[in-house]
């Protein structure tokens, strides 16, 4: 039976638990411990939430988290908070997004080295995290970092990136995002090509922020499971018609089921690859969903 929980409230509760054993915070009906993972975590090298003030290893330990995806926000230099939520305020020039990503990746990896945290590069590393050894998945939120460089995705993979969210908050050549004006009627040909390339390399594709049409296009192009790392699920999702940011970002229930069914049909076991945070407690997965994530990464690995 799945656990219904708000991911952010779970982690906040974990932070209050002090340096508790990472395997002791959750237990199933049978008394077995449940590994905790965070599919979408942020640390920024500016503002109040910096690695210097909140070292990742300590934060993970306090929350009982042994597997976390550090999501580098690929378009952060070109977006700002507004009354209507995050909005694009500038556009990257040719080569700027990839250059910024390279520098940010260096900062992230330097902090991980300082923290003696290992990067997940294969399914066996996920198994080690589930067994209690802290690991970090390198993720990118928004594939604007690819620019028009055909080698950039392979570069990211070689550097350890294993999780790429296609879209975020800026206009792009890959597809339509939920809070922006529709320009492509889903994913572009380049967007579906990136999905295929991620499948080939062994990079998990994240559909968060995709419009319903873009989700459909990604599901049609993908040969392996995909995830929706953050958002909320609603039967009557309004999408762009809502002026409330979190409502505009809701995933229709039918598509949430389609993403989950893709996972089930790929011999990944009972796992719902949806991490949904909203006004109500929402489904993040089955009881041992990090194991499901391990299977997803195994299916996604190069063949």
C-alpha positions as CSV (number, residue, x, y, z in Angstrom):
1,X,0.0,0.0,0.0
2,X,1.5,3.4,-0.9
3,X,2.5,6.0,1.7
4,X,0.6,9.3,1.5
5,X,3.0,12.0,2.6
6,X,4.0,15.6,1.8
7,X,7.7,15.3,0.9
8,X,8.7,18.7,2.2
9,X,6.9,18.2,5.5
10,X,8.6,14.8,5.8
11,X,12.0,16.4,5.4
12,X,11.3,19.3,7.7
13,X,10.2,16.8,10.3
14,X,13.3,14.9,9.7
15,X,15.4,18.0,10.3
16,X,13.9,18.4,13.7
17,X,14.8,14.8,14.6
18,X,18.5,15.7,15.0
19,X,21.2,13.2,14.0
20,X,18.9,10.3,14.1
21,X,19.8,7.0,12.4
22,X,18.9,7.4,8.7
23,X,17.1,4.1,8.8
24,X,15.0,4.8,11.9
25,X,12.6,7.6,10.8
26,X,10.0,5.5,8.9
27,X,8.9,1.9,9.4
28,X,6.4,-0.2,7.6
29,X,3.5,-2.2,9.1
30,X,5.9,-5.2,9.3
31,X,8.4,-3.2,11.3
32,X,10.9,-3.1,8.5
33,X,12.7,0.2,8.0
34,X,11.9,2.3,4.9
35,X,14.7,4.1,3.0
36,X,14.1,7.8,2.5
37,X,15.0,9.5,-0.8
38,X,14.4,13.0,-2.1
39,X,13.9,13.2,-5.9
40,X,14.2,17.0,-6.1
41,X,16.5,18.9,-3.7
42,X,18.0,22.4,-4.1
43,X,21.0,24.0,-2.7
44,X,22.1,27.4,-4.1
45,X,25.4,29.2,-3.9
46,X,23.6,32.5,-3.2
47,X,21.1,33.7,-0.7
48,X,20.3,32.0,2.6
49,X,20.2,28.4,1.5
50,X,23.9,27.9,0.7
51,X,26.0,24.7,1.1
52,X,28.3,26.7,3.4
53,X,25.4,27.3,5.8
54,X,23.6,24.0,5.2
55,X,26.2,21.4,4.4
56,X,24.4,18.6,2.5
57,X,25.7,15.6,4.4
58,X,24.5,17.0,7.7
59,X,21.2,18.0,6.2
60,X,20.7,14.5,4.7
61,X,21.7,12.8,8.0
62,X,19.2,14.9,10.0
63,X,16.4,14.1,7.7
64,X,17.3,10.4,7.5
65,X,17.9,10.7,3.7
66,X,20.4,8.4,2.1
67,X,19.6,9.2,-1.5
68,X,19.0,12.8,-2.8
69,X,18.9,14.3,-6.2
70,X,20.7,17.7,-6.1
71,X,18.8,19.6,-8.8
72,X,20.9,22.2,-10.5
73,X,18.5,24.9,-11.8
74,X,19.7,25.3,-15.4
75,X,17.9,28.6,-16.0
76,X,18.3,30.3,-12.6
77,X,20.3,33.3,-13.9
78,X,17.4,34.3,-16.2
79,X,14.4,33.9,-13.9
80,X,13.2,35.9,-10.9
81,X,10.3,35.6,-8.4
82,X,7.2,37.7,-9.1
83,X,3.7,38.0,-7.6
84,X,2.6,35.4,-10.2
85,X,5.5,33.0,-9.4
86,X,8.8,32.5,-11.1
87,X,9.1,34.2,-14.4
88,X,11.7,34.7,-17.2
89,X,13.3,38.1,-17.1
90,X,16.1,37.7,-19.6
91,X,17.3,35.2,-22.2
92,X,20.7,33.5,-22.3
93,X,22.9,34.4,-25.3
94,X,24.4,31.6,-27.3
95,X,26.7,29.5,-25.2
96,X,25.8,31.3,-21.9
97,X,23.6,28.6,-20.5
98,X,26.1,25.8,-21.1
99,X,29.0,27.9,-19.7
100,X,27.0,28.7,-16.5
101,X,26.1,25.0,-16.1
102,X,29.8,24.0,-16.3
103,X,30.7,26.5,-13.6
104,X,27.8,25.5,-11.4
105,X,28.6,21.8,-11.8
106,X,32.2,22.5,-10.6
107,X,30.8,24.2,-7.5
108,X,28.4,21.3,-6.8
109,X,31.1,18.7,-7.2
110,X,33.5,20.6,-5.0
111,X,30.9,20.7,-2.2
112,X,30.2,17.0,-2.6
113,X,34.0,16.3,-2.4
114,X,34.2,18.4,0.8
115,X,31.3,16.5,2.2
116,X,32.7,13.1,1.1
117,X,29.4,12.3,-0.6
118,X,29.5,9.9,-3.5
119,X,27.7,10.6,-6.8
120,X,25.3,8.0,-8.2
121,X,26.6,6.7,-11.5
122,X,24.9,3.3,-11.8
123,X,22.2,1.2,-10.2
124,X,24.6,-0.4,-7.8
125,X,25.2,3.1,-6.3
126,X,21.5,3.4,-5.7
127,X,21.5,0.0,-3.9
128,X,24.3,1.3,-1.7
129,X,22.2,4.3,-0.8
130,X,19.2,2.2,0.0
131,X,21.5,0.1,2.2
132,X,22.4,3.2,4.2
133,X,25.4,4.8,2.5
134,X,24.5,8.4,1.5
135,X,24.7,9.1,-2.2
136,X,23.7,12.1,-4.4
137,X,22.2,12.0,-7.9
138,X,23.3,14.9,-10.0
139,X,20.2,16.3,-11.6
140,X,19.4,19.4,-13.8
141,X,16.1,21.3,-13.8
142,X,15.6,22.6,-17.3
143,X,17.7,21.4,-20.2
144,X,18.5,24.9,-21.4
145,X,22.1,24.1,-20.5
146,X,22.3,22.0,-23.7
147,X,22.3,25.2,-25.8
148,X,22.7,24.0,-29.4
149,X,25.8,21.9,-28.6
150,X,25.2,18.3,-29.8
151,X,27.9,17.1,-27.4
152,X,26.6,18.8,-24.2
153,X,24.3,15.9,-23.1
154,X,27.1,13.4,-23.4
155,X,29.4,15.8,-21.5
156,X,26.9,16.0,-18.7
157,X,26.6,12.2,-18.5
158,X,30.4,11.8,-18.3
159,X,30.4,14.4,-15.5
160,X,27.9,12.2,-13.5
161,X,24.5,13.7,-14.4
162,X,21.9,11.0,-14.3
163,X,18.6,13.0,-14.1
164,X,17.5,15.7,-16.5
165,X,14.3,17.7,-16.3
166,X,13.4,18.8,-19.8
167,X,11.7,22.1,-19.1
168,X,11.5,24.8,-16.4
169,X,10.7,28.5,-16.7
170,X,12.3,29.9,-19.8
171,X,11.5,29.8,-23.5
172,X,13.4,27.1,-25.2
173,X,13.8,24.9,-28.3
174,X,12.6,21.7,-26.6
175,X,9.0,22.2,-25.8
176,X,6.2,23.9,-23.9
177,X,6.3,24.4,-20.1
178,X,3.2,24.7,-17.9
179,X,3.5,28.4,-16.9
180,X,4.5,29.8,-20.2
181,X,2.9,30.7,-23.5
182,X,2.4,27.6,-25.8
183,X,4.8,27.9,-28.7
184,X,5.4,24.3,-29.9
185,X,2.2,22.3,-29.2
186,X,4.2,19.9,-27.0
187,X,7.7,18.8,-27.5
188,X,9.7,19.8,-30.6
189,X,11.6,17.3,-32.7
190,X,14.7,18.3,-30.8
191,X,12.9,17.7,-27.5
192,X,11.9,14.1,-28.5
193,X,15.5,13.6,-29.7
194,X,16.8,14.6,-26.3
195,X,14.4,12.1,-24.7
196,X,15.8,9.4,-27.0
197,X,19.4,10.4,-26.3
198,X,18.8,10.3,-22.5
199,X,17.3,6.8,-22.9
200,X,20.4,5.7,-24.8
201,X,22.9,7.2,-22.4
202,X,21.1,6.1,-19.2
203,X,19.8,9.5,-18.0
204,X,16.5,9.6,-16.2
205,X,14.0,11.9,-18.0
206,X,12.0,14.2,-15.7
207,X,8.7,15.6,-17.1
208,X,8.0,18.1,-14.3
209,X,6.9,21.5,-15.7
210,X,5.9,19.9,-19.1
211,X,2.5,20.8,-20.5
212,X,0.1,17.9,-21.1
213,X,0.9,17.8,-24.8
214,X,4.7,17.7,-24.0
215,X,4.1,14.8,-21.5
216,X,2.2,12.9,-24.2
217,X,5.0,13.5,-26.7
218,X,7.7,12.3,-24.2
219,X,5.7,9.2,-23.3
220,X,5.4,8.4,-27.0
221,X,9.2,8.9,-27.6
222,X,10.5,7.2,-24.5
223,X,11.6,3.5,-24.5
224,X,12.1,3.4,-20.7
225,X,10.3,4.8,-17.6
226,X,10.1,8.5,-16.9
227,X,9.4,10.5,-13.7
228,X,7.5,13.6,-12.6
229,X,9.7,14.8,-9.8
230,X,7.6,17.6,-8.2
231,X,4.2,19.2,-8.5
232,X,0.7,18.2,-7.6
233,X,-1.8,15.8,-9.2
234,X,-5.4,16.8,-9.8
235,X,-8.3,15.1,-11.6
236,X,-9.4,18.5,-12.9
237,X,-6.0,20.1,-13.5
238,X,-6.6,23.6,-15.0
239,X,-3.1,24.1,-16.4
240,X,-2.2,27.5,-17.8
241,X,-5.7,28.8,-17.3
242,X,-5.1,29.1,-13.6
243,X,-3.4,32.3,-12.4
244,X,-2.3,30.4,-9.2
245,X,1.2,29.2,-9.8
246,X,1.0,25.8,-8.1
247,X,-2.4,25.1,-9.7
248,X,-1.0,26.0,-13.1
249,X,1.7,23.3,-12.4
250,X,-0.7,20.5,-11.6
251,X,-0.4,17.2,-13.4
252,X,-3.7,15.7,-14.7
253,X,-4.5,12.4,-13.0
254,X,-4.8,10.6,-16.3
255,X,-1.2,11.5,-17.1
256,X,0.1,10.6,-13.6
257,X,-1.4,7.2,-14.2
258,X,0.2,7.0,-17.6
259,X,3.6,7.7,-16.2
260,X,3.1,5.1,-13.4
261,X,1.8,2.5,-15.9
262,X,4.9,3.0,-18.1
263,X,7.0,2.1,-15.0
264,X,4.9,-0.9,-14.2
265,X,5.0,-2.2,-17.8
266,X,8.8,-1.9,-17.9
267,X,9.3,-4.7,-15.2
268,X,10.3,-2.1,-12.7
269,X,8.0,-3.4,-10.0
270,X,5.3,-1.6,-8.1
271,X,6.5,2.0,-8.0
272,X,4.8,5.2,-8.7
273,X,7.5,7.6,-10.0
274,X,5.5,10.7,-9.0
275,X,6.7,13.1,-6.3
276,X,3.8,15.4,-5.8
277,X,3.6,18.3,-3.3
278,X,0.5,20.3,-3.1
279,X,-2.2,21.5,-0.7
280,X,-3.0,18.0,0.3
281,X,-0.8,15.0,1.2
282,X,0.0,13.3,-2.1
283,X,1.5,10.1,-3.4
284,X,5.3,9.9,-3.7
285,X,5.5,6.2,-4.4
286,X,5.3,2.7,-2.9
287,X,6.6,1.7,0.4
288,X,10.1,1.0,-0.9
289,X,10.2,3.4,-3.8
290,X,14.0,4.0,-3.7
291,X,14.3,0.4,-4.8
292,X,11.9,1.2,-7.6
293,X,14.1,4.1,-8.6
294,X,17.1,1.8,-8.6
295,X,15.2,-0.4,-11.1
296,X,14.3,2.6,-13.2
297,X,18.0,3.5,-13.4
298,X,18.8,-0.1,-14.3
299,X,16.3,-0.1,-17.1
300,X,17.6,3.3,-18.3
301,X,21.3,2.2,-18.3
302,X,23.1,1.9,-21.6
303,X,22.6,-1.4,-23.4
